[in-house]
Amino acid sequence: MTTRLIALLLLGALMFALQRSATPDLTSSYRAISLALGFALLAATVLGNLVEHIGLPRLTGYLLFGLVCGPYVLSLITPTMASQLQIVNGLAVALIAFIAGLELNFARLRDRLALFALYGGTIIAITFAGILLVVFVAWAWLPIAPDITGTARLALALVLTTLLVSFSPTVTIAVIAESRARGPLCELVLALVVLGDLALILFFTLAMQFARTVTGGGLEDVGLLARLLWEIFGSLAFGAVIGGGFALYLRAVGRELTIVLLAVCVVITGTAEWLHFEALLVG
């Protein structure tokens, strides 16, 4: 553990020295991607192994790394570098979502979907009601239009509460994949998180429309519903097409799977951004 800690400190010192001694365009050009990605992979891996020794998931170490070394604390990874790493973030989300799809067995879950929906709905309703009450009462102390009252305050509180209640399928799936957990509890958690996230996407759209209406923005046309349906069902349909193609490749060729899988994730990430799909749903 001491060796890993020393290695982490040396990596941080090396990154600091490179930033201070390199040419000015190092952190503002394409070379910044290589520098930031290499540092992130090495340092986050070391920190992940450190926190694993104290009984925490390695994902906790990755999050701590991003918080401490990111633009808002030590700035070893500058805002420019962080923005250029978004493509890596998209690939990671697609890969994690792909793993989640491998874990979800709809044949086994079909008979329990109603029960999962009841569990998820109860959890969301109780959590949503509690947070909404706190946000509405404490609105005057929040730095978001503190003077607003009545229906407008309720509408904005609904939007903020939806953001606070939202699940994180990416983190949930990452922890399950890292721990190699299996069994009914994992199936329950995955199903609840995915179904809950879909429900909150829909509710967030409705809450935003309600907020626009009461604050004078007016009603939008049917384009709002069309965009929502495109984002959800279009993503699922596109994911089914990509999955079918990958399944055919597995049957017909079945070689160089790692490279092909990364290529599939690149296609998902690029196409999702271009066609306004949700990469998590596609994966």
C-alpha positions in Angstrom: 0.0 0.0 0.0 2.9 2.4 0.8 4.4 1.7 -2.6 1.1 2.6 -4.4 0.8 5.8 -2.4 4.3 6.8 -3.3 3.6 6.0 -7.0 0.5 8.1 -6.9 2.4 11.1 -5.4 5.1 10.7 -8.1 2.5 10.6 -10.9 0.9 13.8 -9.5 4.3 15.5 -9.2 5.2 14.4 -12.8 1.9 15.8 -14.2 2.4 19.1 -12.3 6.0 19.4 -13.7 4.9 18.6 -17.2 2.2 21.3 -17.0 4.6 23.9 -15.7 7.5 23.2 -18.0 5.9 22.1 -21.3 5.1 24.4 -24.2 2.0 26.6 -23.7 0.0 24.8 -26.4 0.4 21.4 -24.6 -2.8 21.7 -22.7 -4.8 23.3 -25.6 -4.1 21.0 -28.5 -4.8 17.4 -29.4 -1.7 16.3 -27.4 -3.6 17.2 -24.3 -5.8 14.1 -24.8 -2.9 11.7 -24.7 -1.4 13.5 -21.7 -4.6 13.6 -19.7 -5.8 10.1 -20.7 -2.4 8.6 -19.8 -2.3 10.3 -16.4 -5.9 9.5 -15.7 -5.5 5.8 -16.5 -2.4 5.4 -14.4 -3.3 7.6 -11.4 -6.9 6.5 -11.2 -5.9 2.8 -11.3 -3.4 3.3 -8.5 -5.9 5.2 -6.4 -8.6 2.6 -7.1 -6.3 -0.1 -5.8 -5.6 2.0 -2.7 -9.3 2.4 -1.8 -9.9 -1.3 -2.5 -7.6 -2.1 0.4 -9.9 -0.4 2.8 -13.0 -2.2 1.5 -14.4 0.4 -0.9 -15.1 -0.2 -4.6 -12.4 0.9 -7.0 -15.0 3.2 -8.5 -14.8 5.3 -5.4 -11.1 5.9 -6.1 -11.8 6.9 -9.6 -14.4 9.4 -8.4 -12.0 10.8 -5.8 -9.3 11.1 -8.5 -11.6 13.1 -10.8 -12.6 15.4 -8.0 -9.1 16.1 -6.6 -7.2 16.2 -9.9 -9.9 17.9 -11.9 -10.3 21.5 -12.9 -11.9 22.6 -9.6 -9.3 21.5 -7.1 -5.7 20.8 -8.2 -6.3 21.4 -11.9 -3.8 18.7 -12.9 -6.4 18.0 -15.6 -7.4 21.4 -16.9 -10.9 22.4 -18.2 -9.7 22.1 -21.8 -8.3 18.6 -21.1 -11.6 17.6 -19.4 -13.7 18.7 -22.3 -11.4 16.9 -24.8 -11.8 13.7 -22.7 -15.6 13.6 -23.3 -15.1 11.1 -26.1 -13.5 8.7 -23.6 -16.5 9.3 -21.3 -18.9 8.4 -24.1 -17.0 5.2 -24.8 -17.0 4.2 -21.1 -20.8 4.8 -20.9 -21.4 2.7 -24.0 -19.2 -0.1 -22.7 -20.8 -0.1 -19.2 -24.3 -0.1 -20.7 -23.3 -3.0 -23.0 -22.3 -4.9 -19.9 -25.6 -4.1 -18.3 -27.4 -5.4 -21.3 -25.6 -8.7 -20.9 -26.7 -8.9 -17.3 -30.4 -8.2 -18.0 -32.4 -11.4 -18.7 -35.8 -10.3 -19.8 -37.0 -13.9 -20.1 -36.6 -14.3 -16.3 -37.7 -10.7 -15.5 -40.9 -10.7 -17.6 -43.1 -12.2 -14.8 -41.7 -9.8 -12.2 -41.8 -6.5 -14.2 -45.0 -5.4 -12.6 -43.5 -6.0 -9.1 -40.4 -4.1 -10.1 -42.5 -1.3 -11.4 -44.3 -1.2 -8.1 -41.1 -1.2 -6.1 -39.5 1.5 -8.3 -42.6 3.6 -8.3 -42.9 3.5 -4.5 -39.2 4.4 -4.0 -39.4 7.3 -6.5 -42.7 8.6 -5.1 -41.5 8.7 -1.5 -38.1 10.2 -2.3 -39.6 12.7 -4.7 -42.3 13.9 -2.3 -39.7 14.4 0.5 -37.2 16.2 -1.6 -39.9 18.3 -3.3 -41.2 19.5 0.1 -37.7 20.5 1.3 -36.9 22.3 -2.0 -40.2 24.2 -2.1 -39.9 25.3 1.5 -36.2 26.2 1.3 -36.5 27.9 -2.2 -36.0 31.4 -0.8 -32.5 30.4 0.4 -31.5 28.9 -2.9 -29.6 31.0 -5.5 -32.2 30.2 -8.2 -34.7 33.1 -8.5 -35.3 33.3 -4.8 -38.2 35.8 -5.1 -40.4 33.6 -7.2 -43.5 32.3 -5.6 -46.7 30.3 -6.1 -47.1 28.0 -9.1 -43.8 29.2 -10.7 -41.9 28.2 -7.6 -43.6 24.8 -7.6 -42.8 24.3 -11.3 -39.1 25.1 -10.8 -39.0 23.0 -7.7 -40.3 20.0 -9.7 -37.5 20.4 -12.3 -34.8 20.6 -9.6 -36.3 17.7 -7.6 -36.3 15.5 -10.7 -32.6 16.2 -11.2 -31.9 15.4 -7.5 -33.9 12.1 -7.5 -32.5 10.8 -10.8 -30.7 7.5 -10.6 -27.2 6.7 -12.0 -27.4 3.5 -14.0 -23.7 4.0 -15.1 -22.4 4.0 -11.5 -24.7 1.1 -10.5 -23.7 -1.0 -13.4 -20.0 -0.2 -12.9 -20.1 -1.3 -9.2 -22.0 -4.6 -10.1 -19.6 -5.3 -12.9 -16.5 -4.6 -10.8 -17.7 -6.8 -7.9 -18.8 -9.5 -10.4 -22.0 -9.7 -8.4 -24.7 -12.2 -9.6 -28.2 -13.2 -8.4 -31.7 -12.0 -7.8 -30.7 -8.8 -6.0 -28.5 -7.7 -8.9 -31.3 -8.3 -11.3 -33.7 -6.4 -9.1 -31.3 -3.4 -8.8 -30.5 -3.3 -12.5 -34.2 -3.5 -13.5 -35.2 -0.8 -11.0 -32.4 1.6 -12.0 -33.1 1.2 -15.7 -36.9 1.5 -15.4 -36.6 4.3 -12.9 -34.2 6.3 -15.2 -36.6 5.9 -18.1 -39.5 7.1 -15.9 -37.5 10.1 -14.7 -36.5 11.1 -18.3 -40.1 11.2 -19.2 -41.1 13.1 -16.0 -38.2 15.6 -16.5 -39.5 16.5 -19.9 -43.0 17.0 -18.6 -41.7 19.1 -15.7 -39.6 21.3 -18.0 -42.7 21.9 -20.2 -44.8 22.8 -17.1 -42.0 25.2 -16.0 -41.9 26.8 -19.4 -45.7 27.3 -19.4 -46.0 28.9 -15.9 -43.0 31.1 -16.4 -44.3 32.6 -19.6 -42.4 30.4 -22.1 -45.6 29.0 -23.6 -46.5 25.5 -24.8 -44.4 23.8 -27.3 -45.9 21.9 -30.2 -45.9 18.2 -30.7 -42.2 18.4 -31.5 -41.5 18.0 -27.8 -43.3 14.6 -27.6 -41.7 13.6 -30.9 -38.2 14.3 -29.6 -38.9 12.4 -26.4 -40.2 9.3 -28.3 -37.2 9.6 -30.7 -34.7 9.7 -27.8 -36.2 6.7 -25.9 -37.6 4.4 -28.5 -35.2 5.4 -31.3 -32.3 4.7 -28.9 -33.7 1.2 -28.1 -34.4 0.4 -31.8 -30.9 1.5 -32.8 -29.4 -0.5 -30.0 -31.3 -3.6 -31.2 -29.9 -3.1 -34.7 -26.3 -2.7 -33.4 -26.8 -5.7 -31.1 -28.1 -7.8 -33.9 -25.2 -7.0 -36.1 -22.7 -7.8 -33.3 -24.5 -11.1 -32.7 -24.1 -12.0 -36.3 -20.4 -11.2 -36.1 -20.0 -13.4 -33.1 -21.7 -16.3 -34.9 -19.9 -15.9 -38.3 -16.4 -14.7 -37.3 -16.0 -14.5 -33.5 -12.4 -13.2 -33.6 -10.7 -10.0 -32.3 -13.7 -9.4 -30.0 -12.0 -6.7 -27.9 -11.2 -4.5 -30.9 -14.6 -5.1 -32.5 -16.4 -4.3 -29.2 -14.5 -1.0 -28.9 -15.4 -0.2 -32.5 -19.0 -0.9 -31.7 -18.8 1.5 -28.7 -17.3 4.1 -31.0 -20.2 3.7 -33.4 -22.7 4.0 -30.5 -21.0 7.1 -29.1 -20.6 8.9 -32.4 -24.0 8.0 -33.8 -25.9 8.7 -30.6 -24.5 12.3 -30.5 -25.2 12.8 -34.2 -28.8 11.4 -34.1 -29.6 12.7 -30.5 -29.9 9.2 -29.1 -29.2 8.3 -25.5 -26.0 6.3 -25.5 -26.9 4.5 -22.3 -30.1 3.2 -23.8 -28.4 2.2 -27.0 -25.8 0.3 -25.1 
